Amino acid sequence: MSSRRTFMQALIAAGATLAGASRLLGQDPPRGTGGRRVAPANASHRLEDAMPARVVTPDVKDLPFTIDNGVKVFTLTAEPVKRKIAPWKTIDCWGFNGSCPGPTIQMNQGDRVRIVVENRLPESTAIHWHGLEIPYAMDGMPYLSQKPIPPGGRLAYEFTVHQNGTFFYHSHSAMQQMMGMLGLFILHPPLPHAPAVDHDFGIVLQEWAVLPNNPVPNTANMEWNWLTFNGASSPMTTPLIVRLGGRVRIRFVNIGMDHHPIHFHGNTFVVTGTEAGRQPETTWGPANTVLVGVAQARDIEFVAKNPGEWMLHCHMPHHNMNSMSDLLGDRMMMTSDTTDERTLSQMQTLANRVGFEHVHHAPIAANANQTPGFPQDAFMDMGMDEAVAKPENNGLPRNWSAMMMGMMTLVRVLPPDLYEQVMNDVRNGYTAPLPPAGGHSHHHHDRGVQ
């Protein structure tokens, strides 16, 4: 269709659009993806205009519910799950309703809720509602507040929620947690917190110890070699698409063995919430890295005034990697004897296996192997744009995925016209054709030597 044929040309022109974006920052650009824009206090607006933005959890669905006599009823099924965490890597984990992490539960402060947990695991389980102030009998602690739910059994947890904020649910068996049994539990306030946000996202941080040639995580291990956002390791993660000038909230939850310092490129934010709910504004301070500790939640908020494709990632060096193994994911990486020829062969093998066009890694010196310590990062980049193509990636430059690894994703801050174009592609499920290798779809950054 003609409109789609002009898409790449529009993105090529984005350089000029973004270069002039500073002119937009003094204006009030159109806002919103959460379905709501808050009007000025002296303006009339519809009821839904005053509702909080719904949280979007990329790569994870919401848990549906029914209404029974005014009670919201959810069914949460604990079961084994196969999760594709990289284009060539699928693991056997445990989760809920076919998802790991489990589906996001969203409800409103003041709701009465009944969550029926069905156990399809080969062992007993129980579910804890992390951070929620609920009756003791609903707390999910085996042998204390309840009997364990046996295989094939079910148990209904019912309570009224009086808090709001970012919470999560998880098995209260430690090894089951490390098999993936957790999910987001979002409680919306009656009215949006001020200042209201236009975009609201949730990200679950997980880590896995996947030994060579074994798809089952080793939950007793103390070293973790696969790191995921919402069950995906970058570049499989889905970017967060936001409109230039909009206010954004990102909610992180972490249950694992490591703390994660989450760093956001090119932007300054404030921490507005924890696993205990909204924090007083007097505690807010500017930052661009937030430490999300084990069993913690952290909400950050910022105004998306800086256009670009900004990385959001854990800053632990080994967490910036798909795995601490070679490109095939089956053998430990031995950097001391890796050569250009050997690495290119591995890259091509993986490209042939997964199905994407191999792009040569960044340049190295002709005598590189004569330098002690080489290689370190020289062979880490591995572009696989075709293997992870999706509407949210439309318009990214060729080979954008080469250095996207491990616990990271992108926040794409787009001018209104390009934002609407990408979001329309998302709604229609349209994935734009990739530019040829060596080319770029737009040039609004200095991308160094090509």
Secondary structure, DSSP 8 states (H G I E B T S, - for coil): -HHHHTHHHHHHTHHHHHHTGGGGGGS-----SSS-----TTS---GGGGS----B-TT--B---EEETTEEEEEEEEEEEEEEEETTEEEEEEEETTBSSEEEEEEETT-EEEEEEEE-SSS-B-EEEET----GGGS--BTTTB--B-TT-EEEEEEE----EEEEEEESSHHHHHTT-EEEEEEE-SS--SS--SEEEEEEEEEE---TT--S--TT-S---EEEETTB-BTSS--EEEETT-EEEEEEEE-SSS-EEEEETT--EEEEEETTEE--GGG--EESEEEE-TTEEEEEEEE--S-EEEEEEE-SGGGGSS-SS-TTSSS---GGG--HHHHHHHHHHHHHHHT------S---TTGGGSTT--SSTTT----TGGG--GGGTT--TTGGGG--BSEEEEEEE-HHHHHHHHHHHHHT-------TT--S---S-----
